[in-house]
Amino acid sequence: MQARVVVFPVKGRAWCFACPRASAAASAASGGDGALPPTTTLKDLWRGIASGGRTAPENAEAVVDFVADKMNRAWIGFGSAPEGSMKSRIHSFGLKLLSRVRPSEVLLKSVTKDVSTLEIVHPASINPRLVRRRLRHIAVRGASVHRNFLYGSVCLLPVTSVFMVLPLPNIPFFWVLFRAYSHWRALQGSERLQLLVSDCSDNWKVLEKKKEISSERDGSPCENAQYAPWNLRSSKELDGFLKRGNLDEGLDCDTLSSICKEYDLDKIDVLKYRDLP
């Protein structure tokens, strides 16, 4: 499977790293790994675990995907609740919390375990080595940050479970549970991205597909390599968009809208990159 990342500066030294919405939707539909079929009932989950045909990590992922699927269905139900109801208010409050999630987490969650090649679209005026170096930095930093937040969220789960005795929905517990799942997905994505944009690595053999990438990239990663999982593609069109705005003050909304429309990006996430402190 090939993923695509669009990279361009949005304000000063701040850059945007975004995946097309179609790729993000495909990632969400696959459950985040694309390896295990979705489990719809608890009976099916237990039957799959008891059959002994999976390894322990695969069983753990099946349990996580099962819980995530149930949470997603419940969230959709809250969103379709009548206006003014308790569920509708909880959904609105949840959207406000989600709006504070850093855009880099969205990027990392979209790089799933079944991604074997990565196409990186960047302005032609920017050195491709710098682009790949920045992506490596996001991957390395993301692995450290989301690992720590994952451990912290897991430690908070027993504390928030105490609120189960209340007659109201235990919002803190489910929020912490959701954040733990999100950090786990982002951690997996950061490790995958780090592998995809690394230099000549012996770990490339774990990728599902190995094919020669003939597109222009920033030099061969190693002397005898015929395969590299990354493909840097310069875009003069992106340069044209950037020349319309002022990078020192930040690209204006019209320019960002044009870029998002051309490359099928989520404008809300792109604006977060521009407006980050």
Buried (B, 14 or more C-beta within 10 A) or exposed (E): BEBBBBBBBBBEEEBBBBBBBEBBEBBBEBBBBBBBEEBEEEEBBEEBBEEEEBEEEBBEBBBBBBBBBEBBEEBEEBBEBEEEEEBBEBBEEBEEEEEEBBBBBBBBBBBBBBBBBBBBBBBEEBEBEEBBEBBBEBBBEBBEBBBEBBEEBBEBEEEBBEEEEEEEBBBBBBBBBBBBBBBBBBBBBBBBBBBBBBEEBEEBEEBEEEEEBEEEBBEEBEEEBEBBBBBBBBBEBBBEBBEEBEBEEBBEEEBBBBBBEEBBBBBEBBBBBBEEE
